[in-house]
């Protein structure tokens, strides 16, 4: 079959996959006694967009997990190496039901390692990844989520996307910093609030990413406190939070292993709850989940149309 | 559809042959592979892709608009009765970025990327200033109504009536009761029309009449409210190409052309404001990054820049000739100075300068175990090509002395001396050719970071810095050598020429310095939430090359005309013209700079050195709040200072005992270390300053939660030095006496910055509409920047400096037992002027250069931006921004009048504040991003 036709069929298949209005919700049990408990469909009550939704499937920490690791390491060798070491340490500890894929985000998204539960190939890829190039997190996010969401939609496994980055907003190929062009223009007030471009990009990404359902995690190795980078980092936090994940920003080298450990722990504890949304609700859905097992934390806002 | 999906899955499975895990994870793996192939994320997929890729370019177009119709009338304009302050500003441009595509030839894909931006600006913006100029009667010689700063009549004396006083007692100081010279006031305090200098009269046709009466006593009578006109057009382009993964090339350039037309202070050629200026900036850089291995990276870069400016192109007439001022052939309007009135003309009215810089950098980073090593080398070379005459049409300074009662302050007036054409000092700049200065610097740096343990990281580094001194392409440099013998008087101090008589091409040595630095980051509690940081660094500053042609005196002449006694005889009369230079140029003889203010370069190896140390404690509190508490020290010595703070030819203050005898130029010069020179021009390059700064700070950052990012910063600091200040140093022989608060030290500064995405619209808790209303509710955000700073130290000065030229700057006296504070400081009275006194004639003031606790009014400013984004399809945005600068329309008070008058004529305005400044400015912006 010609590859073009195959690709077209695949694309059509992807579009069709959204036909049943299914929400794949990352959920965590926050048990009062500190112990994580496994959820079951029977233990959950769902309210979606004002109507009651139906729990189709629940996958818990003992089910398979595909952890997609996207590395965007462009700036400082020592921080990147620390992160690689911390990742290697956590990966070595992962149970066999966790599969890892590795992507490189700088200079355009690229697959470095296909999903596997063998650790050595992943560790080798990590070791060999160079720290160079231009930051690629913002540009690569929609594509990476398109990839992970496709996997999420096609298979009954838990999926999480983790970005590990040390990027500065000044190291993007695209212009988000609005540099001074006319040095003789002494009354330029348009750069008084320089975060406008990055805020606009984040707002656009927020809109673009809203339909995706894979939880996003961001580990930033080098927190910066200038106004532009603060806006950028706040934007990353906003995007991760909107997709049901979380972000960690390291202000010192010592924080890096702890940040990696905490994100991995969070992902391992993640449930995937598939909920069928009521037929006649709007594309933007507010979700409420309740469980007899105790309080839950979960992504509660979804957008179905793309 | 399901058949298709199944087909994809099956294809993947067959290709991969993966067997481990359940069926679901196998499906996931195959889906991953299939999708990543489809999305072009795999190397083999990219290679197989033959069809032309779709080019996705993106960017933005924008317009920012400012117009006075949107603004508040500035407080300073409203207070002068103005109802409008013109403002028209348009700033517009675009950006386009994406893969580089040459149709049918090349598609950059992910390998070659470009970004190009254009920005243009057109503006007219009103400026306002309040100054003092002569009254209309004064211009005609009628001083009968003129009063001093206390409101007492100001007598103008006729220099032609000067005669020695036979009754003078030389053992007593000069006073009204014991005058050395007698002089008669003009009858009725009016200068007869026949006595008015014809050149001065012609020049006055270029001097505008008063247009305000703010006072007191006819002062502050000229309100300038005129527009400046500026334009600019610029481009920035960046190209980025990666080659074989491990090699990356980046190319960037920027071009900008600008025009600055400052607000004219006079509507004539005698305008003393800055001249109009054209700019041309060009920059380019090329960088190659080679990733040798995952743990080693090398980068090599080259950058070049050229910044050129031309000033005063439209003012190139020879006005001196038109005024009948003979002997002056230079272009531009002559610079007539008669303080305290606004001058006519200005220094540096015409200039052409190009600054070119070339920079090579090599940087290698590697990591081995817990050690990170960075080795870098840089080489910079700079050129300054400049034509920068200071006084091409001459400067003519007029003092009160020639129309005063000799030896008695608060008599006579500089402008009256101008009306008589009697200059006390004149100088011409004769520049035969531009100068082509060159210098270079190289450095090599080693930096080492060691993660000593999981709690402690140490880093240290050392930079070896090598700087070559300034040379001139054609060796057209001269300076005074303070050790060479001057043939004219056999004293030390003679002109030397670069590249001649055993002198090298440069006057200064090559400087080689080591700059160490070290620091640590420590988590003392074993808890990553708390970090202690400490650092230390020592650095040497480069000696800059300025645009002026300082240090070329033998090649470019500065004929100087000096009054033998500023109270008795002029340097020259305007009507007589300027005598021709005694010698033709170039004049490279050792005595060529005698009787001038000679250019003097420091020939030692001293170099400004800075040291800094800091300690901070950073703690991440619950709720994503980070609190940092810190302290910092910095200090420096051998900082470069200018003529206001350095005078190697100063007379020791002990000489003040000679009192009025010091007004005799010959006697005065005999007391100087280098009597053959009137003075030295060290042009902000004399390494003499010291400073010390101690600061503590608190920073609180609240990371984004519920759309809110907040940053608060407070700093308390104390900075002292021995050189800064608006008026300069009083005592050049006792630096300890000059150690006081830095003139610009603001002990308390506070800033608050916040970005808040309003909680409306999609994915927000409020007003999340599914229908058309979402266009109204979505995409609102607010940004705020507020700053507050306490005032700078008060710097007081006496009305008169009657020290015979011994003290360039005179401090005031402190009156013991009088509280300098007032109970409710305000515009009516900010400080108590009675706590200070005018020093007696020929004595130093005993107050410090800047007051230890009195400060000027504080400043605050609050800026706000409100943004609304409209989604246009999936990938496009229309963004509207309204920015309010000083949006609460706060008025910051002006500084109080710092001039302390003598007891018999106190300055009635001392301690008072005239008006306030500031006003709300609104800028509207529209940006379409695609």
Interface residues (C-beta under 8 A of the other chain):
Chain A: X3 X4 X6 X7 X9 X10 X11 X12 X13 X16 X17 X64 X66 X68 X77 X78 X81 X82 X99 X101 X103 X107 X108 X109 X110 X111 X114 X115 X116 X117 X127 X128 X129 X130 X131 X132 X133 X134 X143 X146 X147 X150 X151 X154 X155 X156 X157 X159 X173 X174 X175 X179 X181 X182 X183 X184 X185 X186 X187 X188 X189 X190 X192 X193 X195 X196 X197 X199 X200 X203 X204 X206 X207 X208 X210 X225 X227 X230 X231 X233 X234 X235 X237 X238 X242 X249 X251 X252 X253 X254 X255 X257 X258 X282 X283 X284 X286 X301 X303
Chain B: X1 X2 X4 X5 X7 X8 X9 X11 X16 X20 X21 X22 X24 X25 X27 X28 X29 X31 X32 X33 X34 X35 X36 X38 X39 X41 X42 X43 X48 X51 X58 X60 X64 X66 X89 X91 X93 X95 X97 X110 X113 X115 X117 X118 X119 X121 X123 X125 X230 X232 X233 X234 X235 X236 X238 X240 X242 X245 X246 X248 X254 X256 X258 X259 X260 X277 X279 X281 X289 X291 X293 X294 X295 X297 X307 X365 X366 X367 X372 X449 X451 X454 X455 X457 X521 X523 X528 X531 X618 X620 X626 X699 X701 X703 X704 X705 X707 X709 X711 X753 X755 X757 X762 X763 X768 X770 X779 X781 X783 X785 X863 X865 X867 X869 X871 X874 X875 X877 X879 X881 X883 X885 X921 X923 X925 X927 X929
